[in-house]
Amino acid sequence: MKILWNSDRIVGGKSAYSKITYEVCTRLTEMGHEVAHTPMGSTNLMTPQDHQGVLVLKSGRDPFNEDILVKAYTDFNADMLISLKEPWVFQHIHRYALNWVPYAPIDHYPVSPEMTSRMHDAFRVIVPSRFAQRALQEKKIENVHYIPHGVRTEVYQPLDKEEAKKLWFIEPDTFVILIVAMNRVRKMIPRAFRGYKRFKELNPDVKVQLMFWGDMTPSADNMMEGALSKGVADVGVNLLPEVIDLGLGEAIMWPDKSTISEGIPEWTGPTGGWDMVKLYNSADVLFHCTGGEGFGMPLIEAQACGVPVITTEYAAAPEQVGAGLTVKADDYGIFNTPGARRAFTSIDGMGKALTKIMNADSEKLAKRARRFAMRYEWERIMERYFKPFLDDAANDLKPLKTKGGDKNWA
C-alpha cells in the first residue's frame, strides 16, 4: 500500500507527534508499504528526500499542508492519507475525494462538533484510546479503529535511581516529582503547581523537589501549533510569577530556555550525559494532571522506566495508568472557540495522591509500571493493531481496484 502521512516533521522534530511519525512511518516501510511524509509547519522547504526509507516531501505554505496535500496525494499515487493531528485544524481536506484517515487524539468530552464535523465522511478514523473510540461512536462517527501509540521499551527502561538523581544534582533521599509537559493552557501547569504546594502543606517535613521539564515562559511556536487564527490555539503562560506567588521558588527546578528549545536526546547510553531516560529515572513519580489528554506519551514513557504516575481522571489519560493514581476533576473551563472542556483537577486530590505514592511500596510500583508499559511496545502495536487495520482497509480503497479496472467513487 502507498501511504501519505501528514503530521509533524519526521526529521528534527521534538513533539510527541514527530516521535510517533518517525516510529510508525519507518516501521510501515519495514512491513513492505511505501510511505511518503508531508511535514507540517512549513518545516521542509527542500526537494523530496529519503529518510530511512520514507520519502519526505516538501511542506506547504499552509501550516497543516492543506495547500499541497491533494497534489502530493496524486503525484505519489497514494492509496491513503493519514493525518496525525487534531481534525479541527483542517478546513478543506475532509471535503476532497481522498481516502483520508484522521488519526485523531480526542482530549475532551463531550467531543466538540468542530472535531466530529470533519470526520463523518472520512474513509476510516484512527484513535489512540478506547475513550476516544466510545466518544466518537456516541456522535455517530463510523469506522473508528483503536490504535494506541507505543514506546521503545528497549530504550525507556529502569536504571539505578540514585545515579540518575545524582546526574541531575539531586540528593538520593529527596522525593522527586517530575512534570514533563509543554507550556500550554491545556496542560494546566499552574494548577499542578498548586497541587504540589498542597502536598508540601500536608507533608511539611518531607525532603521534596519538583522538576518541571518544560518552558517557564510561552513559546512563539505554540501560537501556530494550535492554529491561533482558527480560534483553537493552545498558547502557554508565563509561569514565573505564579511560582514566586506560591512561594515555590526554591522548591521547583526547571531547565533554561535554550535547553528546552534545543531538546535533549532520548538516550545517550548508560555512561552518557543528560537524556530523557535518565530524567524519568530520576523521578519517584510522574505528575501529569492536565486539562485533558488524547493519549499522554509521558505516562507510558515514565512507566517503561519503572516510574509510577498520577494523572487526571478525564479523557484518555486514565487508560495509560498501570501503576499509579488518577485524581478527579472538580470543575472545568473552556478556553477555545470549539468549546473543548478542560478539566480542573482537584488541588487537594493532587496533594493527597502525591502523598499516597510517596508512602507506597516503590519497588512493587516500579515492577507493575514496567509490566504495564510492555503492552505498548512498538513491535506489538504494529503487529496487533496497524497490520490488521491496513489489511482491512485495503479491501475498501476507493477507487475500487478490480480485474476489470478501477471503479469510480460513485
N, C-alpha and C positions, 0 to 999 in steps of 0.2 A: 504494500500500500504506500502511496505517496502522501505524506502528511506535512501540511504547512502549520507551523507552531508560532503563534503571535503572543509575545509576553515580554517581560524584562530581559535585558540582554544576557546572552549566554557567556560572553567573554567580559570579564572585569566587573560584573555586577555584584552588589553587596546585599541585595534584598533577598528575602525568602523565595520570591518568585524566580529570581535569577538562579538560585541554588536548585530549585525544582526543575527549571527549564534545562539546566545542564544535565542533571541526573536522568530525567525522562528522555530527552532527545538523544543523548548518546547511547542509552540503553535500547531505545527503539531501533537505532541503526544496527546495533548488535543482534537484534531479533530479525533483521533482514528487511526492515522498512527503509524507504527513502525519506529523509527528513530535511526540510528547509525551515529556516527560522527568520522571522522579521522582528528585530529588536525594537521595543517601544522607547519613547522618549528621545527620538532622533539621535540615538547613541551610535549608530553605524552609518557614516556618510561615505564609506569607501565602496569599491566594487565588490561583488559577491566573493566570498572566500570560504574555504573549508576549515572547519574546526572539529577535529576528531570525528570526521565522517558526516558532520552536519553542515549543510550549505547555509551560511549566514548571509542573508540578503541585505540590501541597502534599506535603511529606515526611511519612513516618510516624514513630511513636514508636520503632519498631524501627530500629536504625542502618542496616539494609540494606533497609528498607521492606517487609519481608515481611508486616506487618500491613495494608498498604494496596494491595499490588500487584494482587490479584485484582479489587478494586473499581475501581482505576484502569484495569485492562485492559478490564473490561466496560463501564465508563462511557465510555471512549474508543472502544469497539468496535474494539480493536486486532486486527490480523492476526498480530502477532508481538511478543514481549517479548524484548529483548536486554539482558543484564546484563553489563556490563564490570566484573568483579571476580572474585577467586579463588572458584571454586564452593564451596569447603569452608565458607565463611561462611554459606551458606544451609541452613536446617533444614527448610523446608517447600515452597518454591516448586517444586521439582523433582517434587513429588508431585501437583501440580494438573494438570487437563486444559487446559493452555495451550500455545500454540506458543512454548515457551521455548527461547531460544538463548543459552547461556552463551558469552560472549566471554572465553575463558579463557587468561590468561597462565600458562604452566607453567614454573616456575623451578627445578625439581629433577628428579632421576632416581634410581631409578625413580619413577613418578608415584604419589603416596600414594593408597591406597584411599578416603581422605576426600575426595579430588577426584573420582575415577572413579565412585564410588557415586552422585554427583549427576548424572552425565552420560549414563548408559546409556539413559535414556528421554527425553533431550532431543530436541526437534524437529530441530534442527541444532546443531552445535558449531562455533564460530569460534575459531581460534588465530592469534596474530601471528607464529608461527615455524614453520619446517619441522621443527625439532626436536620441538616440541610435537605436531605432526601425527603424526610417526612414533611418539612415545612413547605417545600415546593409542591409536593403531591397534594397538600391541602389547598394550594392555589390552582389546582388542575393542570399543572405542568406535567407532561407525559415524557416517557423515555428518560427518566432520571437515573443515572448509574453512579454507584458509590465506588470511588477510587481514592483511598486516603493517600496522603503524602508519606514519604519514607525518611529513613535515616541510615547513614552508613555506620552500622554498629561496629565495624572493624576499625573505624576512626574514633567515633564517640564511644568511649569506654571508661570504666573506672580506673583511676590512678591513685597513688598514695596521697591522701588528703592533706597530710601535714606538709609534704613537699610542695603541693600545689599552693597552699596558703602562703608558704614562705616565698614563693615566686612573686606573689602579689603584695609582699611586705605586710602580711597579716600574721599575728601570733597564733600558734596552733590551738590554744584553748579559747579562741574567740568564736562565738556563734555567728556564722556568716550568712546573711540573707542577700540573695542576688536577684536583681531585676535586669532582664535583657529585653529591651524594647526601644523602638524608635520613638522619638519625642513627637507624639501626635495626640490629638484630643481623644481619639478612641481608646488609647492606652490608659487613660485616667491616672497618669503618674502622680500628680499632686495628691489624689485621693489615696493612692498606695502609700505615699509618704506619711499621710495622716494615720493609716493603719499601722505603719511601722512605729510611729510615735505612741500609739495606743499600746503596742507591745512593750515598749520601754516603760510606760507607766505601770503596766501590770507586772513587770519584771525589773524593778529599778536596780537590782544588784547584779544583773547578768552582764557579762562582757560580750558586747554585740557590735557588729559592724554591718551596715548595709552598703553593698556595692551596686551602683547603678551604671550599667553598661549601655549608655546612650548619650545623646547630645543634650546638654543642660540648657541650650538656647535653640530656638527654632531654626530649621534649615530651609533655605530657599527652595531646595529640591522638593520639599513636601508640598509646596504651593501647586506645582504641576501634577504631582503624583496622584492627588485626589481629584484632579480636574476642577480647579477653582472656578473656571469660567462657567462650568455646568452646575455649580452650586453643591458639589459633593466633595469639596476639599476636606482634608483631614489634617489641618495645619497644627504645628506644635505651639508651645508656650515657653516663656522664659521661666525656668524653674528656680533660679537662684533666689529671687525674693521670697518665694514660698519656703524654701529650705531655711533661710535666715529667720523668717517669721515664726516657723515651727520650732526654732531652737535646735535644729539638727545639723548645724554647720560642721561639727566635729564627728558626727555620727554617720555621715554618708560620704562614701568615696565615689569619685567619678573620673573618667579619663578626660584629657584635654581635647579640644575640638578637632585638632588635626589628626589625632589618633582615631577618632570616630570616622572622620572623613576618609582617611586612607584605609581604615579597617585593619584587622589582624588576621593571620592565616587561621584556617580551621585547625590545622595540626602541623606542628614542626618536628614531631618526633619526641621521644621521651627525654632527650637531653637538649632539646631546642628551647627557644625563648617563649614569650607570651603567645598564646593561641587560644581559640575558643574552647578546646577540650580542657585545657588546664584551668581556664576561667570557670567553667562549670564545676570542675572537680574541687575548686577552692571553696565552693559553697556547701552549706549544710541544708539549704532549701532554696528552690527557685520560687520567687514570689511573683506570680503572674496574674494578679487580679486586675483585669481590664474591663472596658466597657462592652466587650464582645469580641469573640474570635471566630474566624472562618475555619481555622484548624488549630494553630498555635504551635509552630515548629519548635520554639524553645522548650515547650513541655516535653516533647519526645526526645530532644537532644539532651536535656538535663537528665531524664530518667535513664537514657542509654549510658550515661556516666555514673549511674547509681545514686542520683540526687533526687529526693522526693520533691513534690511540687504542691503549690497552693494556687488555686485559680477561682474565678467567679463561676457560680452555678448559673450559667447563662450561655445560650447559643451552643457552639460546637466544643468549647473547651473541656467540659466535664468528661467527654468521651476519651480524652487524652490523659486521664488521670488513673494510673495504675497503682501508684504509691504516693499518697498524699491526701489532701483535703480540698473540698470545694466550699466556698463561702457564699451564702445567699445575698442577693441584692435587695436593698430596702426601698429603692426608687429607681427612676430612670429619667434621662433627659434626651432631647432631640436637638442636634446641632447642625444638621444639613438640610438642604432642600428636599431630598427624597423622603425625609422623615424617619430615618433609621433610629430605633430606640437604643440608647447607650446605657448600660446598667450602671447603677451606683452601688458598688459593693459595700456591705455593712462595715463601717470602720471598727466597731467593737468586735465584729465577727472576724475581721482580719487579724486583729491583735490576739484574739483567743486561738485562732488557727495556728499562728506562728508559735504560740506558747505550747500547743499540743505537739507540734513537730519537734520542738526543742526537747521536750520531755519524753519523746518516744524512743524506741529501740532503733538506733541509727543503722545498725548492721542489718537488721531484718528489713527495714525500709529500703536500704540500698539493693539488697538481693531482689526484692519484689519489683523495684523500679527497673532494674536491668532485664528481668524476665519479661516484664510488660513491654518494654521498648523493642525487644527482639521480634515482636509481632509486626513491627513496621520496617523490618529490614528491606532495603530496596529490591533485592532479587525476589523476595516473596511478593512484594507489591506488584512488580511487573508480571510475574508468572500467574499470580492468583487473580489479579484484577484487570490489568491492562490487556493482557493477551486475550482473554475471553471477550472483553469489550470490543476489541478490534476485529476479532473473528466474527462476532455477531453483526457488527456494523458493515462489514464487507459484503454481506448478503443484501444490503438495503441501500447501497450507494446510488445516488442519482447524478447523471442519468444512468439508468439501469443498463448494465453491460450483459448482453446475451449473445448466443451464437449467431443470431440473425442481425446483430448490430446493436447500436446504442438506442435505447428508448428515451424519448424526451421527458421533461419534467411532468407534463400533463398526463 
